[in-house]
Amino acid sequence: MALLRGLFWFALFIVFTFCFVVLFEYGPRDFASGVQKEYLRVKSVVVKQTEKIGKPKKNH
């Protein structure tokens, strides 16, 4: 149960951090489109990092 509670608080922390970044970068008037832009930015970073991990290294 403690693990579940810890995961919940960690997920909540990530969501609030994301919202803070969007508010800081785009302001409250442009929040909805800012969320979409930041989501695409975060998604592209994650995809690039997973592609690096997935590619096997060639031996010379």
PDB file of N, H, CA, C and O in Angstrom:
ATOM      1  N   MET A   1       0.821  -1.188   0.000  1.00  0.00           N
ATOM      2  CA  MET A   1       0.000   0.000   0.000  1.00  0.00           C
ATOM      3  C   MET A   1       0.868   1.256   0.000  1.00  0.00           C
ATOM      4  O   MET A   1       0.517   2.259  -0.623  1.00  0.00           O
ATOM      5  N   ALA A   2       1.994   1.201   0.694  1.00  0.00           N
ATOM      6  H   ALA A   2       2.280   0.387   1.200  1.00  0.00           H
ATOM      7  CA  ALA A   2       2.887   2.359   0.729  1.00  0.00           C
ATOM      8  C   ALA A   2       3.486   2.625  -0.647  1.00  0.00           C
ATOM      9  O   ALA A   2       3.702   3.781  -1.013  1.00  0.00           O
ATOM     10  N   LEU A   3       3.756   1.580  -1.409  1.00  0.00           N
ATOM     11  H   LEU A   3       3.581   0.642  -1.112  1.00  0.00           H
ATOM     12  CA  LEU A   3       4.285   1.745  -2.759  1.00  0.00           C
ATOM     13  C   LEU A   3       3.261   2.436  -3.655  1.00  0.00           C
ATOM     14  O   LEU A   3       3.610   3.322  -4.435  1.00  0.00           O
ATOM     15  N   LEU A   4       2.013   2.035  -3.541  1.00  0.00           N
ATOM     16  H   LEU A   4       1.730   1.315  -2.907  1.00  0.00           H
ATOM     17  CA  LEU A   4       0.947   2.643  -4.330  1.00  0.00           C
ATOM     18  C   LEU A   4       0.790   4.121  -3.981  1.00  0.00           C
ATOM     19  O   LEU A   4       0.620   4.960  -4.866  1.00  0.00           O
ATOM     20  N   ARG A   5       0.846   4.429  -2.714  1.00  0.00           N
ATOM     21  H   ARG A   5       0.984   3.748  -1.995  1.00  0.00           H
ATOM     22  CA  ARG A   5       0.739   5.818  -2.270  1.00  0.00           C
ATOM     23  C   ARG A   5       1.934   6.635  -2.769  1.00  0.00           C
ATOM     24  O   ARG A   5       1.768   7.779  -3.192  1.00  0.00           O
ATOM     25  N   GLY A   6       3.114   6.063  -2.721  1.00  0.00           N
ATOM     26  H   GLY A   6       3.249   5.134  -2.377  1.00  0.00           H
ATOM     27  CA  GLY A   6       4.302   6.744  -3.222  1.00  0.00           C
ATOM     28  C   GLY A   6       4.224   7.005  -4.717  1.00  0.00           C
ATOM     29  O   GLY A   6       4.598   8.083  -5.179  1.00  0.00           O
ATOM     30  N   LEU A   7       3.741   6.030  -5.479  1.00  0.00           N
ATOM     31  H   LEU A   7       3.437   5.154  -5.104  1.00  0.00           H
ATOM     32  CA  LEU A   7       3.573   6.219  -6.920  1.00  0.00           C
ATOM     33  C   LEU A   7       2.539   7.298  -7.221  1.00  0.00           C
ATOM     34  O   LEU A   7       2.713   8.089  -8.148  1.00  0.00           O
ATOM     35  N   PHE A   8       1.467   7.330  -6.439  1.00  0.00           N
ATOM     36  H   PHE A   8       1.326   6.687  -5.685  1.00  0.00           H
ATOM     37  CA  PHE A   8       0.451   8.364  -6.611  1.00  0.00           C
ATOM     38  C   PHE A   8       1.043   9.754  -6.383  1.00  0.00           C
ATOM     39  O   PHE A   8       0.797  10.660  -7.181  1.00  0.00           O
ATOM     40  N   TRP A   9       1.808   9.940  -5.324  1.00  0.00           N
ATOM     41  H   TRP A   9       2.007   9.204  -4.676  1.00  0.00           H
ATOM     42  CA  TRP A   9       2.393  11.244  -5.033  1.00  0.00           C
ATOM     43  C   TRP A   9       3.423  11.636  -6.083  1.00  0.00           C
ATOM     44  O   TRP A   9       3.537  12.809  -6.438  1.00  0.00           O
ATOM     45  N   PHE A  10       4.167  10.662  -6.576  1.00  0.00           N
ATOM     46  H   PHE A  10       4.074   9.709  -6.288  1.00  0.00           H
ATOM     47  CA  PHE A  10       5.144  10.947  -7.626  1.00  0.00           C
ATOM     48  C   PHE A  10       4.435  11.393  -8.911  1.00  0.00           C
ATOM     49  O   PHE A  10       4.859  12.355  -9.551  1.00  0.00           O
ATOM     50  N   ALA A  11       3.359  10.695  -9.287  1.00  0.00           N
ATOM     51  H   ALA A  11       3.015   9.914  -8.767  1.00  0.00           H
ATOM     52  CA  ALA A  11       2.596  11.063 -10.480  1.00  0.00           C
ATOM     53  C   ALA A  11       1.972  12.451 -10.317  1.00  0.00           C
ATOM     54  O   ALA A  11       1.959  13.246 -11.257  1.00  0.00           O
ATOM     55  N   LEU A  12       1.463  12.731  -9.137  1.00  0.00           N
ATOM     56  H   LEU A  12       1.474  12.085  -8.374  1.00  0.00           H
ATOM     57  CA  LEU A  12       0.891  14.043  -8.864  1.00  0.00           C
ATOM     58  C   LEU A  12       1.953  15.134  -8.959  1.00  0.00           C
ATOM     59  O   LEU A  12       1.685  16.218  -9.479  1.00  0.00           O
ATOM     60  N   PHE A  13       3.134  14.859  -8.469  1.00  0.00           N
ATOM     61  H   PHE A  13       3.351  13.978  -8.046  1.00  0.00           H
ATOM     62  CA  PHE A  13       4.256  15.794  -8.560  1.00  0.00           C
ATOM     63  C   PHE A  13       4.599  16.083 -10.023  1.00  0.00           C
ATOM     64  O   PHE A  13       4.822  17.236 -10.393  1.00  0.00           O
ATOM     65  N   ILE A  14       4.642  15.042 -10.852  1.00  0.00           N
ATOM     66  H   ILE A  14       4.461  14.105 -10.552  1.00  0.00           H
ATOM     67  CA  ILE A  14       4.957  15.210 -12.271  1.00  0.00           C
ATOM     68  C   ILE A  14       3.885  16.062 -12.953  1.00  0.00           C
ATOM     69  O   ILE A  14       4.214  16.951 -13.738  1.00  0.00           O
ATOM     70  N   VAL A  15       2.622  15.804 -12.666  1.00  0.00           N
ATOM     71  H   VAL A  15       2.354  15.082 -12.028  1.00  0.00           H
ATOM     72  CA  VAL A  15       1.526  16.573 -13.281  1.00  0.00           C
ATOM     73  C   VAL A  15       1.599  18.035 -12.863  1.00  0.00           C
ATOM     74  O   VAL A  15       1.477  18.918 -13.713  1.00  0.00           O
ATOM     75  N   PHE A  16       1.791  18.310 -11.593  1.00  0.00           N
ATOM     76  H   PHE A  16       1.890  17.593 -10.904  1.00  0.00           H
ATOM     77  CA  PHE A  16       1.853  19.695 -11.132  1.00  0.00           C
ATOM     78  C   PHE A  16       3.096  20.407 -11.656  1.00  0.00           C
ATOM     79  O   PHE A  16       3.044  21.602 -11.948  1.00  0.00           O
ATOM     80  N   THR A  17       4.196  19.701 -11.777  1.00  0.00           N
ATOM     81  H   THR A  17       4.238  18.730 -11.539  1.00  0.00           H
ATOM     82  CA  THR A  17       5.400  20.296 -12.345  1.00  0.00           C
ATOM     83  C   THR A  17       5.169  20.662 -13.803  1.00  0.00           C
ATOM     84  O   THR A  17       5.570  21.737 -14.248  1.00  0.00           O
ATOM     85  N   PHE A  18       4.519  19.768 -14.550  1.00  0.00           N
ATOM     86  H   PHE A  18       4.193  18.895 -14.189  1.00  0.00           H
ATOM     87  CA  PHE A  18       4.197  20.042 -15.946  1.00  0.00           C
ATOM     88  C   PHE A  18       3.298  21.270 -16.059  1.00  0.00           C
ATOM     89  O   PHE A  18       3.529  22.135 -16.904  1.00  0.00           O
ATOM     90  N   CYS A  19       2.279  21.347 -15.214  1.00  0.00           N
ATOM     91  H   CYS A  19       2.092  20.644 -14.528  1.00  0.00           H
ATOM     92  CA  CYS A  19       1.368  22.497 -15.238  1.00  0.00           C
ATOM     93  C   CYS A  19       2.102  23.790 -14.875  1.00  0.00           C
ATOM     94  O   CYS A  19       1.834  24.836 -15.466  1.00  0.00           O
ATOM     95  N   PHE A  20       3.016  23.730 -13.918  1.00  0.00           N
ATOM     96  H   PHE A  20       3.234  22.881 -13.438  1.00  0.00           H
ATOM     97  CA  PHE A  20       3.780  24.910 -13.544  1.00  0.00           C
ATOM     98  C   PHE A  20       4.638  25.390 -14.710  1.00  0.00           C
ATOM     99  O   PHE A  20       4.707  26.590 -14.977  1.00  0.00           O
ATOM    100  N   VAL A  21       5.285  24.468 -15.401  1.00  0.00           N
ATOM    101  H   VAL A  21       5.228  23.493 -15.184  1.00  0.00           H
ATOM    102  CA  VAL A  21       6.119  24.838 -16.544  1.00  0.00           C
ATOM    103  C   VAL A  21       5.271  25.483 -17.632  1.00  0.00           C
ATOM    104  O   VAL A  21       5.669  26.492 -18.214  1.00  0.00           O
ATOM    105  N   VAL A  22       4.110  24.911 -17.908  1.00  0.00           N
ATOM    106  H   VAL A  22       3.786  24.092 -17.435  1.00  0.00           H
ATOM    107  CA  VAL A  22       3.227  25.480 -18.929  1.00  0.00           C
ATOM    108  C   VAL A  22       2.768  26.877 -18.517  1.00  0.00           C
ATOM    109  O   VAL A  22       2.784  27.797 -19.335  1.00  0.00           O
ATOM    110  N   LEU A  23       2.366  27.045 -17.280  1.00  0.00           N
ATOM    111  H   LEU A  23       2.352  26.298 -16.615  1.00  0.00           H
ATOM    112  CA  LEU A  23       1.945  28.370 -16.819  1.00  0.00           C
ATOM    113  C   LEU A  23       3.084  29.376 -16.870  1.00  0.00           C
ATOM    114  O   LEU A  23       2.874  30.537 -17.223  1.00  0.00           O
ATOM    115  N   PHE A  24       4.272  28.945 -16.524  1.00  0.00           N
ATOM    116  H   PHE A  24       4.443  28.002 -16.237  1.00  0.00           H
ATOM    117  CA  PHE A  24       5.425  29.835 -16.525  1.00  0.00           C
ATOM    118  C   PHE A  24       5.810  30.232 -17.943  1.00  0.00           C
ATOM    119  O   PHE A  24       6.151  31.389 -18.187  1.00  0.00           O
ATOM    120  N   GLU A  25       5.759  29.290 -18.881  1.00  0.00           N
ATOM    121  H   GLU A  25       5.482  28.350 -18.683  1.00  0.00           H
ATOM    122  CA  GLU A  25       6.174  29.558 -20.258  1.00  0.00           C
ATOM    123  C   GLU A  25       5.106  30.296 -21.062  1.00  0.00           C
ATOM    124  O   GLU A  25       5.433  31.218 -21.808  1.00  0.00           O
ATOM    125  N   TYR A  26       3.835  29.909 -20.926  1.00  0.00           N
ATOM    126  H   TYR A  26       3.569  29.160 -20.320  1.00  0.00           H
ATOM    127  CA  TYR A  26       2.788  30.417 -21.801  1.00  0.00           C
ATOM    128  C   TYR A  26       1.771  31.321 -21.116  1.00  0.00           C
ATOM    129  O   TYR A  26       1.033  32.037 -21.793  1.00  0.00           O
ATOM    130  N   GLY A  27       1.718  31.302 -19.814  1.00  0.00           N
ATOM    131  H   GLY A  27       2.317  30.720 -19.264  1.00  0.00           H
ATOM    132  CA  GLY A  27       0.769  32.135 -19.094  1.00  0.00           C
ATOM    133  C   GLY A  27      -0.606  31.496 -19.021  1.00  0.00           C
ATOM    134  O   GLY A  27      -0.872  30.510 -19.708  1.00  0.00           O
ATOM    135  N   PRO A  28      -1.485  32.053 -18.191  1.00  0.00           N
ATOM    136  CA  PRO A  28      -2.811  31.447 -18.012  1.00  0.00           C
ATOM    137  C   PRO A  28      -3.737  31.630 -19.214  1.00  0.00           C
ATOM    138  O   PRO A  28      -4.662  30.836 -19.389  1.00  0.00           O
ATOM    139  N   ARG A  29      -3.521  32.644 -20.042  1.00  0.00           N
ATOM    140  H   ARG A  29      -2.770  33.289 -19.900  1.00  0.00           H
ATOM    141  CA  ARG A  29      -4.409  32.870 -21.194  1.00  0.00           C
ATOM    142  C   ARG A  29      -4.199  31.846 -22.292  1.00  0.00           C
ATOM    143  O   ARG A  29      -5.139  31.505 -23.010  1.00  0.00           O
ATOM    144  N   ASP A  30      -2.987  31.356 -22.430  1.00  0.00           N
ATOM    145  H   ASP A  30      -2.223  31.634 -21.847  1.00  0.00           H
ATOM    146  CA  ASP A  30      -2.655  30.430 -23.511  1.00  0.00           C
ATOM    147  C   ASP A  30      -2.366  29.036 -22.948  1.00  0.00           C
ATOM    148  O   ASP A  30      -1.549  28.296 -23.495  1.00  0.00           O
ATOM    149  N   PHE A  31      -3.039  28.688 -21.860  1.00  0.00           N
ATOM    150  H   PHE A  31      -3.703  29.289 -21.415  1.00  0.00           H
ATOM    151  CA  PHE A  31      -2.727  27.441 -21.158  1.00  0.00           C
ATOM    152  C   PHE A  31      -3.040  26.205 -21.997  1.00  0.00           C
ATOM    153  O   PHE A  31      -2.229  25.280 -22.049  1.00  0.00           O
ATOM    154  N   ALA A  32      -4.185  26.172 -22.648  1.00  0.00           N
ATOM    155  H   ALA A  32      -4.844  26.923 -22.606  1.00  0.00           H
ATOM    156  CA  ALA A  32      -4.602  24.979 -23.391  1.00  0.00           C
ATOM    157  C   ALA A  32      -3.652  24.684 -24.552  1.00  0.00           C
ATOM    158  O   ALA A  32      -3.229  23.542 -24.729  1.00  0.00           O
ATOM    159  N   SER A  33      -3.318  25.690 -25.331  1.00  0.00           N
ATOM    160  H   SER A  33      -3.661  26.618 -25.187  1.00  0.00           H
ATOM    161  CA  SER A  33      -2.389  25.435 -26.437  1.00  0.00           C
ATOM    162  C   SER A  33      -0.978  25.215 -25.906  1.00  0.00           C
ATOM    163  O   SER A  33      -0.192  24.497 -26.523  1.00  0.00           O
ATOM    164  N   GLY A  34      -0.649  25.824 -24.772  1.00  0.00           N
ATOM    165  H   GLY A  34      -1.288  26.408 -24.271  1.00  0.00           H
ATOM    166  CA  GLY A  34       0.658  25.589 -24.151  1.00  0.00           C
ATOM    167  C   GLY A  34       0.823  24.158 -23.694  1.00  0.00           C
ATOM    168  O   GLY A  34       1.906  23.586 -23.814  1.00  0.00           O
ATOM    169  N   VAL A  35      -0.247  23.572 -23.169  1.00  0.00           N
ATOM    170  H   VAL A  35      -1.127  24.037 -23.072  1.00  0.00           H
ATOM    171  CA  VAL A  35      -0.207  22.167 -22.757  1.00  0.00           C
ATOM    172  C   VAL A  35       0.067  21.284 -23.965  1.00  0.00           C
ATOM    173  O   VAL A  35       0.866  20.351 -23.886  1.00  0.00           O
ATOM    174  N   GLN A  36      -0.589  21.573 -25.077  1.00  0.00           N
ATOM    175  H   GLN A  36      -1.238  22.331 -25.141  1.00  0.00           H
ATOM    176  CA  GLN A  36      -0.377  20.776 -26.280  1.00  0.00           C
ATOM    177  C   GLN A  36       1.060  20.907 -26.785  1.00  0.00           C
ATOM    178  O   GLN A  36       1.677  19.911 -27.163  1.00  0.00           O
ATOM    179  N   LYS A  37       1.590  22.125 -26.792  1.00  0.00           N
ATOM    180  H   LYS A  37       1.088  22.933 -26.485  1.00  0.00           H
ATOM    181  CA  LYS A  37       2.960  22.349 -27.265  1.00  0.00           C
ATOM    182  C   LYS A  37       3.972  21.654 -26.363  1.00  0.00           C
ATOM    183  O   LYS A  37       4.887  20.992 -26.851  1.00  0.00           O
ATOM    184  N   GLU A  38       3.814  21.799 -25.063  1.00  0.00           N
ATOM    185  H   GLU A  38       3.070  22.337 -24.666  1.00  0.00           H
ATOM    186  CA  GLU A  38       4.751  21.171 -24.135  1.00  0.00           C
ATOM    187  C   GLU A  38       4.646  19.655 -24.175  1.00  0.00           C
ATOM    188  O   GLU A  38       5.655  18.960 -24.053  1.00  0.00           O
ATOM    189  N   TYR A  39       3.436  19.135 -24.344  1.00  0.00           N
ATOM    190  H   TYR A  39       2.617  19.699 -24.444  1.00  0.00           H
ATOM    191  CA  TYR A  39       3.267  17.688 -24.454  1.00  0.00           C
ATOM    192  C   TYR A  39       4.016  17.154 -25.667  1.00  0.00           C
ATOM    193  O   TYR A  39       4.696  16.131 -25.583  1.00  0.00           O
ATOM    194  N   LEU A  40       3.889  17.850 -26.796  1.00  0.00           N
ATOM    195  H   LEU A  40       3.336  18.680 -26.864  1.00  0.00           H
ATOM    196  CA  LEU A  40       4.618  17.420 -27.996  1.00  0.00           C
ATOM    197  C   LEU A  40       6.127  17.520 -27.793  1.00  0.00           C
ATOM    198  O   LEU A  40       6.875  16.673 -28.280  1.00  0.00           O
ATOM    199  N   ARG A  41       6.576  18.547 -27.080  1.00  0.00           N
ATOM    200  H   ARG A  41       5.968  19.236 -26.684  1.00  0.00           H
ATOM    201  CA  ARG A  41       8.009  18.701 -26.811  1.00  0.00           C
ATOM    202  C   ARG A  41       8.525  17.572 -25.917  1.00  0.00           C
ATOM    203  O   ARG A  41       9.577  16.992 -26.184  1.00  0.00           O
ATOM    204  N   VAL A  42       7.784  17.267 -24.866  1.00  0.00           N
ATOM    205  H   VAL A  42       6.929  17.737 -24.649  1.00  0.00           H
ATOM    206  CA  VAL A  42       8.183  16.189 -23.959  1.00  0.00           C
ATOM    207  C   VAL A  42       8.145  14.848 -24.680  1.00  0.00           C
ATOM    208  O   VAL A  42       9.035  14.015 -24.508  1.00  0.00           O
ATOM    209  N   LYS A  43       7.107  14.647 -25.490  1.00  0.00           N
ATOM    210  H   LYS A  43       6.384  15.323 -25.630  1.00  0.00           H
ATOM    211  CA  LYS A  43       6.983  13.400 -26.241  1.00  0.00           C
ATOM    212  C   LYS A  43       8.154  13.210 -27.200  1.00  0.00           C
ATOM    213  O   LYS A  43       8.682  12.104 -27.316  1.00  0.00           O
ATOM    214  N   SER A  44       8.569  14.275 -27.889  1.00  0.00           N
ATOM    215  H   SER A  44       8.140  15.174 -27.795  1.00  0.00           H
ATOM    216  CA  SER A  44       9.684  14.152 -28.825  1.00  0.00           C
ATOM    217  C   SER A  44      10.989  13.837 -28.099  1.00  0.00           C
ATOM    218  O   SER A  44      11.809  13.073 -28.607  1.00  0.00           O
ATOM    219  N   VAL A  45      11.186  14.415 -26.924  1.00  0.00           N
ATOM    220  H   VAL A  45      10.520  15.036 -26.511  1.00  0.00           H
ATOM    221  CA  VAL A  45      12.396  14.118 -26.148  1.00  0.00           C
ATOM    222  C   VAL A  45      12.404  12.662 -25.712  1.00  0.00           C
ATOM    223  O   VAL A  45      13.434  11.993 -25.797  1.00  0.00           O
ATOM    224  N   VAL A  46      11.270  12.170 -25.248  1.00  0.00           N
ATOM    225  H   VAL A  46      10.433  12.714 -25.178  1.00  0.00           H
ATOM    226  CA  VAL A  46      11.183  10.779 -24.800  1.00  0.00           C
ATOM    227  C   VAL A  46      11.412   9.823 -25.967  1.00  0.00           C
ATOM    228  O   VAL A  46      12.105   8.817 -25.818  1.00  0.00           O
ATOM    229  N   VAL A  47      10.835  10.131 -27.121  1.00  0.00           N
ATOM    230  H   VAL A  47      10.272  10.948 -27.241  1.00  0.00           H
ATOM    231  CA  VAL A  47      11.006   9.267 -28.293  1.00  0.00           C
ATOM    232  C   VAL A  47      12.466   9.240 -28.724  1.00  0.00           C
ATOM    233  O   VAL A  47      12.991   8.174 -29.047  1.00  0.00           O
ATOM    234  N   LYS A  48      13.130  10.390 -28.736  1.00  0.00           N
ATOM    235  H   LYS A  48      12.704  11.256 -28.475  1.00  0.00           H
ATOM    236  CA  LYS A  48      14.544  10.438 -29.111  1.00  0.00           C
ATOM    237  C   LYS A  48      15.395   9.620 -28.145  1.00  0.00           C
ATOM    238  O   LYS A  48      16.304   8.905 -28.567  1.00  0.00           O
ATOM    239  N   GLN A  49      15.102   9.724 -26.856  1.00  0.00           N
ATOM    240  H   GLN A  49      14.364  10.305 -26.514  1.00  0.00           H
ATOM    241  CA  GLN A  49      15.889   8.990 -25.870  1.00  0.00           C
ATOM    242  C   GLN A  49      15.662   7.489 -25.989  1.00  0.00           C
ATOM    243  O   GLN A  49      16.603   6.710 -25.840  1.00  0.00           O
ATOM    244  N   THR A  50      14.440   7.078 -26.253  1.00  0.00           N
ATOM    245  H   THR A  50      13.675   7.711 -26.374  1.00  0.00           H
ATOM    246  CA  THR A  50      14.179   5.643 -26.379  1.00  0.00           C
ATOM    247  C   THR A  50      14.762   5.089 -27.672  1.00  0.00           C
ATOM    248  O   THR A  50      15.134   3.916 -27.723  1.00  0.00           O
ATOM    249  N   GLU A  51      14.850   5.911 -28.718  1.00  0.00           N
ATOM    250  H   GLU A  51      14.549   6.863 -28.676  1.00  0.00           H
ATOM    251  CA  GLU A  51      15.496   5.455 -29.949  1.00  0.00           C
ATOM    252  C   GLU A  51      16.985   5.233 -29.723  1.00  0.00           C
ATOM    253  O   GLU A  51      17.561   4.296 -30.275  1.00  0.00           O
ATOM    254  N   LYS A  52      17.613   6.083 -28.918  1.00  0.00           N
ATOM    255  H   LYS A  52      17.145   6.844 -28.469  1.00  0.00           H
ATOM    256  CA  LYS A  52      19.036   5.916 -28.601  1.00  0.00           C
ATOM    257  C   LYS A  52      19.268   4.607 -27.856  1.00  0.00           C
ATOM    258  O   LYS A  52      20.243   3.902 -28.116  1.00  0.00           O
ATOM    259  N   ILE A  53      18.375   4.287 -26.935  1.00  0.00           N
ATOM    260  H   ILE A  53      17.583   4.859 -26.724  1.00  0.00           H
ATOM    261  CA  ILE A  53      18.509   3.064 -26.142  1.00  0.00           C
ATOM    262  C   ILE A  53      18.264   1.845 -27.014  1.00  0.00           C
ATOM    263  O   ILE A  53      18.949   0.833 -26.870  1.00  0.00           O
ATOM    264  N   GLY A  54      17.293   1.929 -27.921  1.00  0.00           N
ATOM    265  H   GLY A  54      16.736   2.751 -28.039  1.00  0.00           H
ATOM    266  CA  GLY A  54      16.895   0.791 -28.736  1.00  0.00           C
ATOM    267  C   GLY A  54      17.894   0.413 -29.814  1.00  0.00           C
ATOM    268  O   GLY A  54      17.917  -0.740 -30.243  1.00  0.00           O
ATOM    269  N   LYS A  55      18.718   1.345 -30.265  1.00  0.00           N
ATOM    270  H   LYS A  55      18.699   2.282 -29.917  1.00  0.00           H
ATOM    271  CA  LYS A  55      19.667   1.056 -31.333  1.00  0.00           C
ATOM    272  C   LYS A  55      20.863   0.278 -30.780  1.00  0.00           C
ATOM    273  O   LYS A  55      21.523   0.734 -29.847  1.00  0.00           O
ATOM    274  N   PRO A  56      21.140  -0.887 -31.351  1.00  0.00           N
ATOM    275  CA  PRO A  56      22.322  -1.625 -30.888  1.00  0.00           C
ATOM    276  C   PRO A  56      23.595  -0.976 -31.408  1.00  0.00           C
ATOM    277  O   PRO A  56      23.623  -0.438 -32.514  1.00  0.00           O
ATOM    278  N   LYS A  57      24.646  -1.033 -30.599  1.00  0.00           N
ATOM    279  H   LYS A  57      24.623  -1.470 -29.700  1.00  0.00           H
ATOM    280  CA  LYS A  57      25.939  -0.463 -30.982  1.00  0.00           C
ATOM    281  C   LYS A  57      26.665  -1.463 -31.885  1.00  0.00           C
ATOM    282  O   LYS A  57      26.666  -2.668 -31.632  1.00  0.00           O
ATOM    283  N   LYS A  58      27.277  -0.936 -32.936  1.00  0.00           N
ATOM    284  H   LYS A  58      27.276   0.043 -33.142  1.00  0.00           H
ATOM    285  CA  LYS A  58      28.028  -1.785 -33.866  1.00  0.00           C
ATOM    286  C   LYS A  58      29.467  -1.921 -33.365  1.00  0.00           C
ATOM    287  O   LYS A  58      30.086  -0.951 -32.926  1.00  0.00           O
ATOM    288  N   ASN A  59      29.973  -3.133 -33.440  1.00  0.00           N
ATOM    289  H   ASN A  59      29.470  -3.921 -33.796  1.00  0.00           H
ATOM    290  CA  ASN A  59      31.358  -3.370 -33.072  1.00  0.00           C
ATOM    291  C   ASN A  59      32.266  -3.077 -34.265  1.00  0.00           C
ATOM    292  O   ASN A  59      31.950  -3.445 -35.397  1.00  0.00           O
ATOM    293  N   HIS A  60      33.363  -2.430 -34.015  1.00  0.00           N
ATOM    294  H   HIS A  60      33.619  -2.130 -33.096  1.00  0.00           H
ATOM    295  CA  HIS A  60      34.293  -2.097 -35.106  1.00  0.00           C
ATOM    296  C   HIS A  60      35.398  -3.113 -35.175  1.00  0.00           C
ATOM    297  O   HIS A  60      36.280  -3.008 -36.027  1.00  0.00           O
TER     298      HIS A  60
END
